[in-house]
Amino acid sequence: MNKPIGIEVAYALPHDQIVLQLNVPAGTTARQAVELSGIGETLSEIDLSQNKLGIFGKLVKPDTILNDRDRVEIYRPLSVDPKEARRRRAEEAKAMRNNTPKTLQG
């Protein structure tokens, strides 16, 4: 018989975070842990065919076997490509510099 291990399942919303603690049998995968947590029943936007999973900030495959005290994180899809966001910020900063009033020299 597999001894239970203690894990967490976490999902971050824009202004809130849900962290569920549970005991699962040793040998449980990341995907199974999310399913066992029941978080998908509460939050309909979680789709394990779309959402990526990680353990402590590192992407893992859904069939990754968990260890005691692991934290399975469910990642939301990115709303903006990070490269695009950096490009927009750089353009905004450049526009701000170009529109700054010049001091009068006297």
C-alpha positions in Angstrom: 0.0 0.0 0.0 1.3 3.5 -1.0 2.0 5.8 1.9 0.2 9.2 1.4 2.3 12.3 0.6 1.3 15.9 1.4 1.1 18.2 -1.6 -0.5 21.5 -2.6 -2.3 22.5 -5.8 -2.2 26.2 -6.6 -3.9 28.4 -9.1 -3.4 32.1 -9.3 -6.2 34.4 -10.5 -5.4 38.1 -11.4 -6.2 39.3 -7.8 -6.4 36.1 -5.8 -4.6 32.8 -5.3 -6.2 29.4 -4.4 -4.0 26.9 -2.6 -5.4 23.6 -1.7 -3.5 21.2 0.6 -4.2 17.5 0.2 -2.8 14.1 0.9 -2.4 11.8 -2.1 -1.0 8.3 -2.6 2.7 8.1 -3.4 3.0 7.7 -7.2 0.4 10.3 -8.0 1.1 12.4 -11.1 0.7 16.2 -11.3 -2.4 15.8 -13.5 -4.0 13.3 -11.1 -3.3 15.7 -8.2 -5.1 18.5 -9.9 -8.0 16.2 -10.7 -8.1 14.9 -7.1 -8.1 18.4 -5.7 -11.5 19.1 -7.5 -10.3 22.6 -8.4 -11.5 22.2 -12.0 -15.1 21.7 -10.7 -14.9 25.1 -8.9 -13.1 27.0 -11.6 -14.4 26.2 -15.1 -11.6 28.1 -16.8 -9.2 25.3 -15.8 -8.8 23.0 -18.8 -6.0 20.4 -18.3 -5.8 20.0 -22.1 -4.8 23.7 -22.3 -3.3 24.8 -19.0 0.3 24.0 -18.3 1.5 22.6 -15.0 4.6 23.3 -12.9 6.2 22.4 -9.6 7.6 25.3 -7.8 7.8 27.5 -10.9 9.3 24.9 -13.2 7.2 23.5 -16.0 6.5 19.8 -15.8 4.7 17.2 -17.9 1.3 16.2 -16.5 2.6 12.6 -15.9 5.4 13.8 -13.6 5.3 11.8 -10.4 5.0 14.0 -7.3 7.2 14.0 -4.2 6.1 14.8 -0.7 5.6 18.5 -0.1 5.5 19.4 -3.9 3.4 22.3 -5.0 1.6 21.7 -8.3 0.9 25.0 -10.0 -1.7 25.4 -12.7 -0.7 28.2 -15.1 -3.1 30.4 -16.9 -2.5 31.2 -20.6 -0.7 34.4 -21.2 -2.9 37.2 -22.3 0.0 39.1 -24.0 3.1 37.7 -25.5 6.0 38.8 -23.2 8.1 40.1 -26.2 5.2 42.2 -27.4 4.7 43.6 -23.9 8.4 44.6 -23.7 8.2 46.2 -27.1 5.1 48.3 -26.1 6.7 49.4 -22.8 9.9 50.5 -24.7 7.8 52.5 -27.2 5.9 54.2 -24.4 9.1 55.1 -22.6 10.5 56.5 -25.8 7.4 58.6 -26.4 7.5 59.9 -22.8 11.2 61.0 -23.3 10.4 62.7 -26.6 7.4 64.6 -25.1 9.3 65.9 -22.0 9.4 69.7 -22.0 12.9 71.1 -22.5 14.2 73.6 -19.8 14.8 77.1 -20.9 18.4 78.2 -20.8 19.0 81.8 -20.0 
